[in-house]
Amino acid sequence: MKTILITGASSGIGAAIALLYAHKGFMVFAGGRSQERLADLAVQHENITTFSCDLTSKESIENLSLNIPALDILLLNAGSCEYINDALNFDGDLFARVMTNNLIATGYCLDAWLKLVKPNGQLAITSSCASFLPLPRAEAYGASKAALTYLAKTLAIDLKPHKIDVSVINPGFVQTSLTDKNTFKMPCIITADQAAQYIFKGLSRKSSEINFPKRFTYTLKLLSILPSSLWKYLASKMEKGA
Ligand SMILES: NC(=O)c1ccc[n+]([C@@H]2O[C@H](COP(=O)([O-])OP(=O)(O)OC[C@H]3O[C@@H](n4cnc5c(N)ncnc54)[C@H](OP(=O)(O)O)[C@@H]3O)[C@@H](O)[C@H]2O)c1
């Protein structure tokens, strides 16, 4: 039986991926913080073992009493989003919170679990297409995701001799509790189940970048090659129209 460990699996994209892999016959270790949501997930498939842990605490990860066997896939997907609504009165605590939750916690997960990935196994990190170009109010979220992309791409080089493939996952908008808070228009939004299908397909192919939905991510990639002054102009127009 193949094994996958997924963080951020108590809701949204992670929960949908956990269920999909369980249905595909994988043994799934699914992490989150909410014990209630994890219990709801565990009852949906016998292949799913859940664990509750705040990944910003290295000690809590180390104290987990989990009997994790060698992993075929380690998918670090947990994350959160908060916006900087007033750039001039920059909220350093918010910035630290987002960077800790999205970036530093990923480092703790790598510390704990990367060594469990088998040769010919896979590491995947959920970044975001927000990492492609600077988006309004995304000083914290976008910076954390750009750093995760860099981290994943660097690991792809350094893990090659260990025969571990690395994928960076860049979703566009996906309907989850993370985006439920957004009050602006979210073009090309898809469901968490659709996102899980894209991720499954991408990981099965061992793609180094898993970008979806294509019509949205191609548009952002194109915009990202514009001269920065032109993008700054367009982004400020976009912000005013939001
Ligand atoms: N939705 C989108 O449009 C979108 C787009 C691009 C990228 N992403 C990325 O996709 C990933 C999943 O997001 P989602 O949309 O599925 O959001 P979500 O439904 O809010 O799920 C976030 C998951 O991460 C877990 N989590 C967050 N902080 C954690 C922590 N400190 N310790 C342990 N678990 C933690 C949450 O656990 P609890 O709820 O149990 O606390 C939950 O399981 C995130 O990395 C997000 O940045 C999402």
The ligand as an SDF file (V2000), in Angstrom:
LIG
                    3D

 48 52  0  0  0  0  0  0  0  0999 V2000
   -8.2320   28.4180   -1.7690 N   0  0  0  0  0  0  0  0  0  0  0  0
   -7.4740   29.0220   -2.6530 C   0  0  0  0  0  0  0  0  0  0  0  0
   -7.9860   29.7530   -3.5460 O   0  0  0  0  0  0  0  0  0  0  0  0
   -5.9960   28.8410   -2.6540 C   0  0  0  0  0  0  0  0  0  0  0  0
   -5.2500   29.3860   -3.7080 C   0  0  0  0  0  0  0  0  0  0  0  0
   -3.8740   29.2340   -3.7230 C   0  0  0  0  0  0  0  0  0  0  0  0
   -3.2500   28.5330   -2.7150 C   0  0  0  0  0  0  0  0  0  0  0  0
   -3.9790   28.0010   -1.6960 N   0  0  0  0  0  0  0  0  0  0  0  0
   -3.2610   27.2780   -0.6380 C   0  0  0  0  0  0  0  0  0  0  0  0
   -3.8200   25.9930   -0.4910 O   0  0  0  0  0  0  0  0  0  0  0  0
   -3.5710   25.5330    0.8370 C   0  0  0  0  0  0  0  0  0  0  0  0
   -4.8740   25.0020    1.4190 C   0  0  0  0  0  0  0  0  0  0  0  0
   -5.7700   26.0840    1.5430 O   0  0  0  0  0  0  0  0  0  0  0  0
   -7.3600   25.9350    1.4570 P   0  0  0  0  0  0  0  0  0  0  0  0
   -7.8220   26.8840    0.4490 O   0  0  0  0  0  0  0  0  0  0  0  0
   -7.7490   24.5070    1.3590 O   0  0  0  0  0  0  0  0  0  0  0  0
   -7.7670   26.5820    2.8630 O   0  0  0  0  0  0  0  0  0  0  0  0
   -8.4950   25.9980    4.1500 P   0  0  0  0  0  0  0  0  0  0  0  0
   -9.7520   25.2900    3.7720 O   0  0  0  0  0  0  0  0  0  0  0  0
   -8.5840   27.1400    5.0910 O   0  0  0  0  0  0  0  0  0  0  0  0
   -7.4620   24.9100    4.6900 O   0  0  0  0  0  0  0  0  0  0  0  0
   -6.2830   25.2690    5.3250 C   0  0  0  0  0  0  0  0  0  0  0  0
   -5.7690   24.0410    6.0340 C   0  0  0  0  0  0  0  0  0  0  0  0
   -4.4970   24.3400    6.6310 O   0  0  0  0  0  0  0  0  0  0  0  0
   -4.5350   23.9870    8.0150 C   0  0  0  0  0  0  0  0  0  0  0  0
   -3.6630   24.8530    8.7760 N   0  0  0  0  0  0  0  0  0  0  0  0
   -3.5130   26.1900    8.6640 C   0  0  0  0  0  0  0  0  0  0  0  0
   -2.6110   26.6240    9.5630 N   0  0  0  0  0  0  0  0  0  0  0  0
   -2.1790   25.5260   10.2520 C   0  0  0  0  0  0  0  0  0  0  0  0
   -1.2930   25.3150   11.3140 C   0  0  0  0  0  0  0  0  0  0  0  0
   -0.6230   26.3270   11.8890 N   0  0  0  0  0  0  0  0  0  0  0  0
   -1.1120   24.0570   11.7760 N   0  0  0  0  0  0  0  0  0  0  0  0
   -1.7770   23.0280   11.2380 C   0  0  0  0  0  0  0  0  0  0  0  0
   -2.6570   23.1540   10.2330 N   0  0  0  0  0  0  0  0  0  0  0  0
   -2.8510   24.3940    9.7470 C   0  0  0  0  0  0  0  0  0  0  0  0
   -6.0060   24.1740    8.3970 C   0  0  0  0  0  0  0  0  0  0  0  0
   -6.2550   23.4630    9.5850 O   0  0  0  0  0  0  0  0  0  0  0  0
   -7.4570   23.8670   10.6190 P   0  0  0  0  0  0  0  0  0  0  0  0
   -8.5530   24.4690    9.7740 O   0  0  0  0  0  0  0  0  0  0  0  0
   -7.8320   22.5680   11.2360 O   0  0  0  0  0  0  0  0  0  0  0  0
   -6.8860   24.8550   11.5520 O   0  0  0  0  0  0  0  0  0  0  0  0
   -6.6950   23.5920    7.1790 C   0  0  0  0  0  0  0  0  0  0  0  0
   -6.6830   22.1820    7.2200 O   0  0  0  0  0  0  0  0  0  0  0  0
   -2.9880   26.7320    1.5930 C   0  0  0  0  0  0  0  0  0  0  0  0
   -1.5850   26.5970    1.6550 O   0  0  0  0  0  0  0  0  0  0  0  0
   -3.3700   27.9170    0.7300 C   0  0  0  0  0  0  0  0  0  0  0  0
   -2.4920   29.0080    0.8800 O   0  0  0  0  0  0  0  0  0  0  0  0
   -5.3230   28.1410   -1.6350 C   0  0  0  0  0  0  0  0  0  0  0  0
  1  2  1  0
  2  3  2  0
  2  4  1  0
  4  5  1  0
  4 48  2  0
  5  6  2  0
  6  7  1  0
  7  8  2  0
  8  9  1  0
  8 48  1  0
  9 10  1  0
  9 46  1  0
 10 11  1  0
 11 12  1  0
 11 44  1  0
 12 13  1  0
 13 14  1  0
 14 15  2  0
 14 16  1  0
 14 17  1  0
 17 18  1  0
 18 19  2  0
 18 20  1  0
 18 21  1  0
 21 22  1  0
 22 23  1  0
 23 24  1  0
 23 42  1  0
 24 25  1  0
 25 26  1  0
 25 36  1  0
 26 27  1  0
 26 35  1  0
 27 28  2  0
 28 29  1  0
 29 30  1  0
 29 35  2  0
 30 31  1  0
 30 32  2  0
 32 33  1  0
 33 34  2  0
 34 35  1  0
 36 37  1  0
 36 42  1  0
 37 38  1  0
 38 39  2  0
 38 40  1  0
 38 41  1  0
 42 43  1  0
 44 45  1  0
 44 46  1  0
 46 47  1  0
M  CHG  2   8   1  16  -1
M  END
$$$$
